[in-house]
Amino acid sequence: MDELHEDDTNSTNNVIQTIKFACELSPELRKISEQTLFRTMIDLKDLTMIKAYAEAYNKIVNDILSRNKNNLQIRNHSKRQKISSRLTREFLQFILKLSSQKDNQLLIQNEYSFELIDELFRKFSLRSDDIFIHLGCAYGHLPLQIAAMLSCKKSIGIENNLNLYHSAKLFEKEFSFWMKWFGKTYSDCQVKSSFHYFIY
């Protein structure tokens, strides 16, 4: 057995959590994984087991893609999918755990009420040509939530505190990477400093 050190188990746990979250985004993938992959007991210190787990996941994904490769309707529908409200919250928490901002997790989670914003935009939605602007966006969670859940022209966060601005930009980068990685569409989203935004 290739045994990992204690410090390495966070990385292997991230692999498992990424796979589980990916399954949440695909009903077909989740159903198959629940019947096979998720029944496996994982030792996070066993590198051989982690590799086998990831390979089994990749095989399931490849089998699904192979079955659907000639079905353009399914493939195109998948590209157009917007993430649900429940999964948006889980997604933001997920990338926070993987990002360099995880030390600020409590501050970010207390930044605003996800549920309140979700409820507001169920009643007052945005149109495709609307631009959403959040002044004083701090870590940028709100404009990212809007970009993930709603179809609008642009979602902009403005933060003039340079420390918060740089943290928000890092989180924006992580958000874009993982949304693309999971194959989810999102509205154009940018975090800017107030100086940069009004000058440019």
PyMOL commands that set and color helices and strands:
alter all, ss='L'
color gray80, all
select helices_A, chain A and resi 6-24+27-35+37-39+47-68+72-80+85-98+102-109+114-123+141-149+162-181+194-199
alter helices_A, ss='H'
color red, helices_A
select strands_A, chain A and resi 131-135+154-158+189-192
alter strands_A, ss='S'
color yellow, strands_A
deselect
rebuild
show_as cartoon
